[in-house]
Amino acid sequence: MASSKTPVKTTALGTALAVVRTATGLANNASNALKVAQSIGATIRATREVQHISLSDLAKRAGVSKSVVSRIEAGLTSPTAVMLAKLAEGMTVSLSTLLRGENGPPVHIQLAVEQPIYTDPKTGLIRRTLSPVSPDATVEIVHNSLPARKSTGKFPAHSLGTQEHIVVQVGKIEVTVGKRVFVLEAGDAAQFAADSEHSVRNAGTRKAEWLLVIHSLPRVLKR
């Protein structure tokens, strides 16, 4: 009888340890997400203040409420990639600049471990900035991945003259630029003017990955 009870005790102990590990993992993930949100929020606030843009003005430029911007700056909420893009356009800076936070180096060199990685809490889009982030950069190189059947949501139009290049590495994606829609598969590439609303949808049954190169004209600060 004693031997028959041993597996039960072992199973119970294993289950308890698994629960502890899961709880610890969730706590660590929540802590990391909070740190990322706080870093992004602080960067947005600092960028806004350097340009002498009020909270209300930024909210109007981005087309969102003042309270939403305030919560993002305070690190109380994790903004979506589309929301960050709207805020970036409102301050005439790149999205990568906002994601850089305090981790970017002071020179135009960015080691692999320093590349900003952002996960959209709503869509699951993972955006990794490959190119060095600098104030005078006119080209961004980004690696994106998106879960099956998910969409990035509609990104706002960039400034006139901005070009985007896409090279699909894995899967199949549907790209919408204004009213045009086209499908790209692994190995396919496309280039388009990004001064109109655009989005990407994973049209496949597995994760899609693509390289994105954004080329913009030198930025002029809004007054």
C-alpha positions in Angstrom: 0.0 0.0 0.0 2.9 2.4 0.8 4.4 2.0 -2.6 1.0 2.8 -4.3 0.8 6.1 -2.5 4.3 7.3 -3.6 3.3 8.2 -7.2 0.4 10.3 -5.8 2.7 12.3 -3.6 5.2 12.7 -6.4 2.5 13.9 -8.8 1.1 16.3 -6.2 4.6 17.7 -5.6 5.3 18.1 -9.3 2.0 19.9 -9.8 2.8 22.3 -7.0 6.2 23.0 -8.4 4.7 23.6 -11.8 2.2 26.1 -10.4 5.0 27.9 -8.5 7.1 28.1 -11.7 4.1 29.4 -13.7 3.3 32.0 -11.1 6.9 33.1 -11.0 7.0 33.3 -14.8 3.8 35.4 -15.0 5.2 37.7 -12.3 8.4 38.2 -14.2 6.6 38.9 -17.4 4.3 41.4 -15.7 7.4 43.1 -14.2 9.2 43.3 -17.5 6.0 44.6 -19.3 5.7 47.3 -16.6 9.4 48.3 -17.1 8.9 48.6 -20.9 5.8 50.6 -20.5 7.5 53.0 -18.1 10.5 53.4 -20.4 8.4 54.1 -23.4 6.2 56.5 -21.4 9.2 58.4 -20.1 10.7 58.7 -23.6 7.4 60.1 -25.0 7.2 62.6 -22.3 10.8 63.7 -22.7 10.5 64.0 -26.5 7.3 66.0 -26.1 8.8 68.4 -23.5 12.0 68.9 -25.6 9.8 70.1 -28.5 7.7 72.2 -26.2 4.5 70.4 -27.1 1.7 70.4 -24.6 -0.1 67.2 -23.6 -3.2 68.6 -25.2 -1.5 69.5 -28.5 0.1 66.0 -28.8 -3.3 64.4 -28.1 -4.8 66.5 -30.9 -2.0 65.7 -33.4 -2.3 62.0 -32.7 -6.1 62.0 -32.7 -6.4 60.5 -29.2 -7.7 61.7 -25.9 -5.4 63.7 -23.5 -6.1 61.1 -20.7 -4.8 58.3 -22.9 -1.5 60.1 -23.6 -1.2 61.0 -19.9 -1.6 57.3 -18.9 0.9 56.2 -21.5 3.5 58.8 -20.4 3.0 57.6 -16.8 3.6 54.0 -17.8 0.2 53.0 -16.6 -0.8 51.3 -19.9 1.0 49.5 -22.7 0.2 51.3 -26.0 -0.4 49.4 -29.3 2.1 49.8 -32.1 -0.5 51.9 -34.0 -0.9 54.2 -31.1 2.8 54.7 -30.8 3.0 55.4 -34.5 0.4 58.1 -34.1 2.3 59.7 -31.2 5.6 59.5 -33.2 4.0 61.2 -36.2 2.6 63.9 -33.9 6.1 64.7 -32.7 7.7 64.2 -36.1 10.0 61.5 -34.8 10.4 57.8 -35.8 8.6 55.0 -34.0 12.0 53.4 -33.3 13.0 56.6 -31.5 10.2 56.2 -29.0 11.0 52.5 -28.5 14.6 53.2 -27.9 14.0 54.4 -24.4 17.2 54.7 -22.3 18.8 51.7 -23.7 20.2 53.2 -27.0 23.9 54.0 -27.3 25.0 57.6 -27.7 26.7 56.8 -31.0 25.3 55.3 -34.2 26.2 51.7 -33.2 23.6 49.3 -31.9 24.6 45.9 -30.7 22.3 42.9 -31.1 21.5 42.9 -27.4 20.6 46.6 -27.5 18.0 46.3 -30.3 14.6 47.6 -29.1 12.0 44.8 -29.1 8.4 45.8 -28.8 5.4 43.4 -28.5 2.0 44.8 -29.3 -0.3 43.7 -26.3 -3.3 43.7 -28.6 -2.2 42.1 -31.9 0.9 40.1 -30.9 3.0 42.0 -33.4 6.7 41.8 -32.4 8.8 44.7 -33.8 12.6 44.5 -33.5 14.6 47.5 -34.6 17.7 46.3 -36.3 19.3 49.6 -37.4 20.9 52.0 -35.0 18.5 54.7 -33.7 19.8 58.2 -34.1 18.1 61.7 -34.4 19.4 62.2 -37.9 18.6 58.8 -39.3 16.5 58.7 -42.4 16.4 54.9 -42.8 15.1 52.3 -40.3 15.5 48.6 -40.7 13.0 46.6 -38.7 12.2 42.9 -38.3 8.4 42.2 -37.7 6.6 39.0 -36.8 2.8 38.5 -36.5 0.7 35.6 -35.3 -1.5 33.7 -37.8 -4.6 35.5 -38.9 -3.7 38.7 -37.0 -3.5 42.2 -38.3 -1.3 45.1 -37.3 -4.1 47.5 -37.4 -4.1 50.7 -39.6 -0.9 52.7 -39.2 -1.3 56.5 -39.9 0.1 58.1 -43.0 3.8 59.1 -42.6 5.1 62.4 -43.8 5.1 63.1 -47.5 8.0 61.3 -49.3 8.3 58.4 -46.9 8.9 55.1 -48.6 8.6 51.6 -47.1 10.1 48.4 -48.5 9.0 44.9 -47.4 10.8 41.6 -47.8 8.8 38.5 -46.6 10.9 35.9 -44.9 8.3 33.5 -43.5 4.6 32.9 -44.3 2.2 35.0 -46.3 1.0 38.6 -45.6 -1.7 40.9 -47.0 -0.6 44.5 -47.3 -3.1 47.3 -47.6 -1.9 50.7 -48.7 -4.7 53.2 -49.0 -7.3 51.4 -51.1 -4.8 49.0 -52.7 -4.3 45.4 -51.4 -1.6 43.0 -52.4 -0.4 39.6 -51.1 3.2 38.6 -50.6 4.7 35.3 -49.7 8.2 34.2 -48.5 10.8 35.7 -50.8 8.5 38.3 -52.2 9.3 42.0 -51.9 7.4 45.3 -52.3 8.0 49.0 -52.1 5.4 51.7 -51.7 4.8 55.3 -50.7 3.8 55.3 -47.0 2.2 58.7 -46.9 -1.2 57.1 -46.7 -2.8 54.8 -44.2 -1.4 51.3 -44.3 -1.6 47.9 -42.6 -0.4 44.3 -42.7 -2.4 41.2 -42.1 -1.1 37.7 -41.6 -3.0 35.8 -44.4 -1.5 32.4 -43.5 -1.9 29.7 -40.8 1.4 30.2 -39.2 3.5 33.1 -37.9 4.6 35.5 -40.6 8.0 37.4 -40.6 9.2 40.2 -42.7 11.9 42.8 -42.9 10.7 46.4 -43.2 12.9 49.2 -44.4 11.5 52.8 -43.9 13.1 55.6 -45.8 12.0 59.1 -44.9 13.1 62.6 -45.8 15.0 64.7 -43.2 12.5 65.7 -40.6 11.5 69.3 -39.8 10.2 70.0 -36.3 6.7 71.3 -36.1 6.2 74.7 -34.4 
